[in-house]
Amino acid sequence: MTLKAKDLSPDQKMVIESLLGRSIAENEEISIRATTSPSVPEWLQTSWKSAQEQGLDQLSVEEIDAEIAAARKARRGRLPSEQ
């Protein structure tokens, strides 16, 4: 897929410029190619796909932190108390 820099979101442009180590011009064409690394284990690829299907890849860092905190709190409530 080839895009013009002007069609990228500010975040996308910032990431690409960071990776390139230089600024990109508004009319500069950017070629984007998605690949799956062969070094990524199959179970992890399956996990990523599952997360995307459930929309979990769209959660913010704050939402993820809140989910982790809630899970920890629930787990502490189920643990037998030490005597």
Secondary structure as UniProt FT lines:
FT   STRAND          2..4
FT   HELIX           5..7
FT   HELIX           10..20
FT   TURN            26..27
FT   STRAND          29..31
FT   TURN            38..39
FT   HELIX           42..53
FT   TURN            54..55
FT   HELIX           56..58
FT   HELIX           61..78
//
